Amino acid sequence: MSIERIFPSSVPTPRGPYSPAVRAGDFIYVSGQGPIDPATDQLSPGDIQHETRLVLGNIKRILEGCGASIADVVKCSVFLKDGREFSQMNEVYAEFFGDQKPARTTVEAQFVNPVMRVEIDCVAHKPK
């Protein structure tokens, strides 16, 4: 099995030494995405729904850059700064995934950048 590190051109620049996505066989692993505005490549803090839309939009663009879609996601991990914002995040999350609901874990976390409210990573299955 070959491993391919993928850097789609339409997504925010990684903030550290990691790949936005890694394909290993038929699986695509998308690194945790924060609320980075792809137009400015800058953090765009706001309420939890604004940040969740940015995060999931970035994940969608990364997947598309790998030849996959949001419908191919099999697992998401959601990290929230404040667990009390779960329902508001979940509304936006449901808009993106609709009937294509992946498995999911959601935890409250402390971020390296204390301004961030949400980070999400995922795994997609898309045979070549």
Backbone hydrogen bonds in HBPLUS format (Angstrom, degrees):
<---DONOR---> <-ACCEPTOR-->    atom                        ^
c    i                          cat <-CA-CA->   ^        H-A-AA   ^      H-
h    n   atom  resd res      DA  || num        DHA   H-A  angle D-A-AA Bond
n    s   type  num  typ     dist DA aas  dist angle  dist       angle   num
A0004-GLU N   A0023-ARG O   2.87 MM  19  5.07 164.2  1.89 150.0 155.4     1
A0023-ARG N   A0004-GLU O   2.78 MM  19  5.07 160.1  1.82 154.6 158.0     2
A0006-ILE N   A0021-ALA O   2.80 MM  15  5.15 172.8  1.80 149.8 151.3     3
A0021-ALA N   A0006-ILE O   3.36 MM  15  5.15 144.0  2.49 152.3 151.8     4
A0018-TYR N   A0016-GLY O   2.91 MM   2  5.74 132.8  2.13 108.7  94.3     5
A0031-SER N   A0020-PRO O   2.90 MM  11  5.27 160.7  1.94 137.6 144.0     6
A0022-VAL N   A0029-TYR O   2.93 MM   7  5.19 147.0  2.04 138.6 149.3     7
A0029-TYR N   A0022-VAL O   2.83 MM   7  5.19 170.8  1.84 150.8 152.3     8
A0024-ALA N   A0027-PHE O   2.86 MM   3  5.38 159.0  1.90 155.4 162.6     9
A0027-PHE N   A0024-ALA O   3.14 MM   3  5.38 165.6  2.17 125.5 126.8    10
A0126-LYS N   A0026-ASP O   2.73 MM 100  5.27 153.3  1.80 158.7 164.9    11
A0028-ILE N   A0124-ALA O   2.77 MM  96  5.01 160.3  1.81 143.9 148.7    12
A0124-ALA N   A0028-ILE O   2.77 MM  96  5.01 161.9  1.80 147.4 153.9    13
A0030-VAL N   A0122-CYS O   2.83 MM  92  5.26 168.0  1.85 156.7 160.0    14
A0122-CYS N   A0030-VAL O   3.33 MM  92  5.26 160.5  2.37 131.8 137.3    15
A0033-GLN N   A0120-ILE O   2.80 MM  87  5.43 159.0  1.84 138.2 141.4    16
A0120-ILE N   A0033-GLN O   3.20 MM  87  5.43 150.8  2.29 137.0 143.1    17
A0036-ILE N   A0034-GLY O   2.83 MM   2  5.70 133.9  2.05 110.3  95.7    18
A0044-SER N   A0035-PRO O   2.81 MM   9  5.77 163.7  1.83 176.7 171.2    19
A0037-ASP N   A0042-GLN O   2.87 MM   5  5.60 160.5  1.91 161.9 155.3    20
A0041-ASP N   A0037-ASP O   2.67 MM   4  5.39 140.5  1.82 156.8 170.0    21
A0051-GLU N   A0047-ASP O   3.05 MM   4  6.34 169.4  2.06 161.6 164.3    22
A0052-THR N   A0048-ILE O   2.89 MM   4  5.93 156.4  1.94 142.4 149.5    23
A0053-ARG N   A0049-GLN O   3.00 MM   4  6.13 159.4  2.04 148.1 153.0    24
A0054-LEU N   A0050-HIS O   3.13 MM   4  6.44 159.5  2.18 149.4 154.6    25
A0055-VAL N   A0051-GLU O   2.94 MM   4  6.15 167.6  1.95 154.6 158.0    26
A0056-LEU N   A0052-THR O   2.91 MM   4  6.05 175.9  1.91 156.6 157.8    27
A0057-GLY N   A0053-ARG O   2.86 MM   4  5.85 148.3  1.96 141.4 151.0    28
A0058-ASN N   A0054-LEU O   2.90 MM   4  6.13 152.3  1.98 148.9 155.8    29
A0059-ILE N   A0055-VAL O   2.97 MM   4  6.32 155.8  2.03 148.7 155.9    30
A0060-LYS N   A0056-LEU O   2.89 MM   4  6.05 159.0  1.93 144.9 150.7    31
A0061-ARG N   A0057-GLY O   3.01 MM   4  6.27 157.7  2.06 145.7 151.0    32
A0062-ILE N   A0058-ASN O   2.92 MM   4  6.15 157.8  1.97 150.1 156.3    33
A0063-LEU N   A0059-ILE O   2.91 MM   4  6.15 168.1  1.92 156.4 159.2    34
A0064-GLU N   A0060-LYS O   2.94 MM   4  6.16 161.7  1.98 149.4 154.8    35
A0065-GLY N   A0061-ARG O   2.90 MM   4  6.08 149.2  1.99 143.6 152.1    36
A0066-CYS N   A0063-LEU O   2.92 MM   3  5.03 147.2  2.02 102.0 112.7    37
A0068-ALA N   A0063-LEU O   2.83 MM   5  4.93 163.9  1.85 143.2 139.1    38
A0067-GLY N   A0064-GLU O   3.04 MM   3  4.98 162.7  2.07 104.6 109.1    39
A0072-ASP N   A0069-SER O   2.97 MM   3  5.46 157.5  2.02 112.7 119.9    40
A0073-VAL N   A0070-ILE O   3.24 MM   3  5.55 167.1  2.25 110.7 114.4    41
A0125-HIS N   A0072-ASP O   2.91 MM  53  5.53 158.5  1.96 150.7 149.0    42
A0074-VAL N   A0123-VAL O   2.79 MM  49  5.88 161.6  1.83 151.1 157.1    43
A0103-ALA N   A0074-VAL O   3.01 MM  29  5.99 155.6  2.08 132.7 128.9    44
A0075-LYS N   A0123-VAL O   3.29 MM  48  5.26 153.5  2.37 147.2 146.7    45
A0123-VAL N   A0075-LYS O   2.88 MM  48  5.26 147.5  1.98 151.2 156.5    46
A0076-CYS N   A0103-ALA O   2.91 MM  27  6.35 145.8  2.03 142.8 152.8    47
A0105-THR N   A0076-CYS O   3.03 MM  29  6.48 144.8  2.15 146.2 157.0    48
A0077-SER N   A0121-ASP O   3.02 MM  44  5.42 159.5  2.07 141.1 144.1    49
A0121-ASP N   A0077-SER O   3.06 MM  44  5.42 155.1  2.12 147.9 155.7    50
A0078-VAL N   A0105-THR O   2.77 MM  27  6.12 166.4  1.79 161.2 166.0    51
A0107-VAL N   A0078-VAL O   2.92 MM  29  6.39 158.5  1.97 162.2 166.6    52
A0079-PHE N   A0119-GLU O   2.83 MM  40  5.19 160.9  1.86 167.3 170.3    53
A0119-GLU N   A0079-PHE O   3.01 MM  40  5.19 145.1  2.14 143.7 151.5    54
A0080-LEU N   A0107-VAL O   2.85 MM  27  6.20 165.1  1.88 157.1 162.3    55
A0109-ALA N   A0080-LEU O   2.70 MM  29  5.71 157.0  1.75 145.6 150.8    56
A0081-LYS N   A0117-ARG O   2.85 MM  36  4.83 161.4  1.88 139.3 138.1    57
A0085-GLU N   A0082-ASP O   2.88 MM   3  5.78 169.3  1.90 129.9 133.3    58
A0086-PHE N   A0083-GLY O   3.17 MM   3  5.45 156.6  2.23 116.0 116.2    59
A0089-MET N   A0085-GLU O   3.04 MM   4  6.27 162.9  2.07 158.3 163.7    60
A0090-ASN N   A0086-PHE O   2.77 MM   4  5.90 159.7  1.81 155.8 162.6    61
A0091-GLU N   A0087-SER O   3.11 MM   4  6.32 140.7  2.27 140.7 148.7    62
A0093-TYR N   A0089-MET O   2.94 MM   4  6.17 165.4  1.96 155.9 160.9    63
A0094-ALA N   A0090-ASN O   2.90 MM   4  6.00 158.5  1.95 145.7 150.3    64
A0095-GLU N   A0091-GLU O   3.24 MM   4  6.53 144.0  2.38 137.3 146.5    65
A0095-GLU N   A0092-VAL O   3.03 MM   3  5.06 121.1  2.39  96.4 111.5    66
A0096-PHE N   A0092-VAL O   3.23 MM   4  6.63 150.4  2.32 151.1 157.9    67
A0097-PHE N   A0093-TYR O   3.08 MM   4  6.37 161.2  2.11 155.3 160.4    68
A0098-GLY N   A0094-ALA O   2.79 MM   4  5.34 153.5  1.86 142.0 148.5    69
A0100-GLN N   A0097-PHE O   2.80 MM   3  5.28 140.3  1.95 156.0 152.6    70
A0116-MET N   A0113-ASN O   3.17 MM   3  5.95 147.9  2.28 123.5 129.5    71
